[in-house]
Amino acid sequence: MSLRKPSAVAGALLCALALAGSAAVAGCGIDPRVRVEGRASHERASPAPAQTAAGTPSDLDGLQVLREDPRLGTKSTSAIRRCEHGKFPVYSEEISLSGDWGHVRLVAVTVYTCPGRSCGYEGTRGTYVYRLAGDQPGERVYAHEGAGSRVEVRDAALVLVRPEYRPGDAASCPTATRTTPLRWSGRTLVLDGA
């Protein structure tokens, strides 16, 4: 008997034992290098990057900002009339948005109704949001027109507030509001859910 034959038989025997041990440990054809820890969960879409918002009253003339918006024109802005106290019902707020992508400065211009003409909610006609370039408004990045709608900061989040009609509400007088978060997409504000 040559020395080669017993070592070949021993090698084959060791290989067979190793394979049998692997199969026993792995069980039912599962590769022993794969670890199974439980039931697979359904994948969910990654959440949007966290954003925080802070707002402060702006010194910018909101009506002038709207007049300089080429998409609004003077026809829209000339419909905004002075209230009894002599001021235009326009409010501007600077908004600072921060998130994983950095920092964005915006100005939100909200057109209100004159006092005494609203009921059940703050009377507004809509909000126009512009990205600030330096200290001046640049491109409009969001707008929502409609009675009772406005963009505002609530609990460190930027939200769109809209009227919600309940049974029996008059068309001009909703008694509730609902909020939808807004998030920065990199170029504009978008509704984060509806």
C-alpha positions in Angstrom: 0.0 0.0 0.0 1.4 3.3 -0.9 1.5 6.3 1.4 -0.5 8.4 -1.1 -3.6 6.2 -0.9 -4.3 6.4 2.9 -3.8 10.2 2.8 -6.2 10.5 -0.1 -8.7 8.3 1.7 -8.3 10.3 4.9 -8.6 13.6 3.0 -11.8 12.4 1.4 -13.2 11.2 4.7 -12.4 14.6 6.4 -14.0 16.5 3.5 -17.2 14.3 3.8 -17.3 14.8 7.6 -17.0 18.6 7.1 -19.8 18.6 4.6 -22.0 16.5 6.7 -21.3 18.7 9.8 -22.1 21.8 7.8 -25.4 20.3 6.6 -26.4 19.3 10.1 -25.6 22.7 11.5 -27.2 24.6 8.7 -30.3 22.4 8.5 -32.7 22.2 5.5 -30.3 23.6 2.9 -29.6 26.9 4.5 -26.1 28.2 4.0 -24.4 28.2 7.5 -22.9 31.6 6.7 -26.3 33.2 6.5 -27.9 34.2 9.8 -31.7 34.2 10.0 -32.9 36.4 12.9 -36.7 36.4 12.5 -39.5 37.3 10.1 -38.7 39.7 7.4 -40.3 43.1 7.9 -41.9 45.2 5.1 -39.6 47.9 3.8 -40.8 51.4 4.4 -39.7 54.5 2.5 -37.0 56.4 4.1 -38.4 59.3 6.1 -37.7 62.8 4.8 -34.7 64.5 6.4 -35.6 66.2 9.6 -36.3 69.9 9.3 -36.7 72.6 11.9 -38.3 76.0 11.2 -38.2 79.3 13.1 -40.1 82.4 12.1 -39.8 86.1 13.0 -41.7 89.2 11.8 -40.0 90.7 8.7 -39.3 94.3 7.9 -39.9 93.7 4.2 -42.9 95.4 2.7 -45.1 92.3 1.9 -47.3 94.2 -0.5 -44.2 95.4 -2.5 -42.9 91.8 -2.6 -46.2 90.7 -4.1 -46.2 93.6 -6.6 -42.7 92.6 -7.8 -43.7 89.0 -8.3 -44.1 88.6 -12.1 -46.5 85.7 -11.7 -49.0 87.8 -9.8 -48.9 91.1 -11.6 -50.7 94.3 -10.6 -54.2 92.9 -11.4 -54.0 90.5 -8.4 -52.3 93.0 -6.1 -54.6 95.9 -6.9 -57.4 93.8 -5.5 -55.8 94.1 -2.0 -57.6 97.1 -0.4 -56.6 99.1 2.7 -58.5 98.3 5.8 -60.4 100.9 8.0 -57.2 101.7 9.9 -55.4 102.7 6.7 -53.1 99.7 6.5 -53.0 96.9 3.9 -53.9 93.5 5.4 -50.5 92.0 4.4 -48.1 90.3 6.9 -44.6 89.1 6.1 -42.5 86.7 8.2 -39.0 85.6 7.7 -38.6 81.8 8.1 -35.3 80.0 8.7 -35.4 76.3 7.7 -32.6 74.0 8.8 -32.0 70.3 7.9 -29.6 67.7 6.9 -29.1 69.6 3.6 -28.2 72.9 5.3 -29.9 76.2 5.9 -32.5 78.1 3.8 -34.0 81.5 4.4 -37.5 82.3 3.2 -40.0 85.1 3.5 -43.8 84.2 3.7 -46.2 86.9 2.7 -49.8 86.3 3.9 -52.7 88.3 2.6 -55.4 88.7 5.3 -59.0 89.9 5.2 -59.7 93.2 7.0 -60.9 92.8 10.6 -64.6 92.2 11.0 -65.0 90.2 7.8 -63.9 86.9 9.1 -65.6 84.3 11.3 -64.5 81.1 13.0 -60.9 81.4 11.8 -58.3 84.0 10.9 -59.5 85.4 7.6 -56.8 85.0 5.0 -56.7 84.9 1.2 -53.4 82.9 0.9 -49.7 82.9 1.4 -46.8 83.4 -1.1 -43.3 82.1 0.0 -40.1 83.4 -1.6 -36.5 82.3 -1.1 -34.3 85.1 0.3 -31.3 86.1 -1.7 -29.3 88.1 0.8 -31.9 90.3 2.4 -34.2 90.5 -0.7 -36.8 88.1 -1.9 -35.9 86.1 -4.9 -37.7 83.3 -6.6 -41.2 82.2 -5.4 -40.9 78.7 -4.0 -44.5 78.1 -2.9 -47.9 79.6 -3.0 -51.3 78.6 -1.7 -54.3 80.8 -2.5 -57.7 80.4 -0.9 -59.9 81.7 1.9 -58.5 80.7 5.3 -55.2 79.3 4.0 -51.8 80.4 5.2 -48.2 79.1 5.8 -46.9 79.4 9.3 -44.4 78.0 11.8 -45.9 75.7 14.4 -43.9 73.7 17.0 -40.7 74.3 15.0 -42.3 72.9 11.8 -43.4 74.8 8.7 -47.1 73.9 7.9 -49.9 74.8 5.5 -53.0 75.7 7.4 -56.3 75.3 5.5 -60.0 75.6 6.5 -61.9 72.5 7.2 -65.6 72.7 6.7 -68.0 70.8 9.1 -71.6 70.0 8.4 -73.7 73.2 8.6 -70.8 75.6 7.9 -71.5 78.4 5.5 -69.2 78.6 2.5 -67.6 81.8 3.8 -67.3 80.5 7.4 -65.5 77.2 8.1 -65.2 76.5 11.9 -62.0 74.4 11.9 -58.6 74.2 10.3 -56.2 71.3 9.4 -52.5 71.5 9.0 -50.2 69.7 6.5 -46.4 69.8 7.0 -44.3 71.5 4.3 -40.7 70.4 3.6 -37.9 71.8 1.5 -37.2 69.7 -1.6 -33.9 71.4 -2.5 -35.6 73.9 -4.8 -39.1 74.5 -3.6 -41.5 73.7 -0.7 -43.7 70.7 -1.1 -46.6 69.2 0.8 -45.3 66.4 3.0 -48.5 64.2 2.8 -52.0 65.4 2.1 
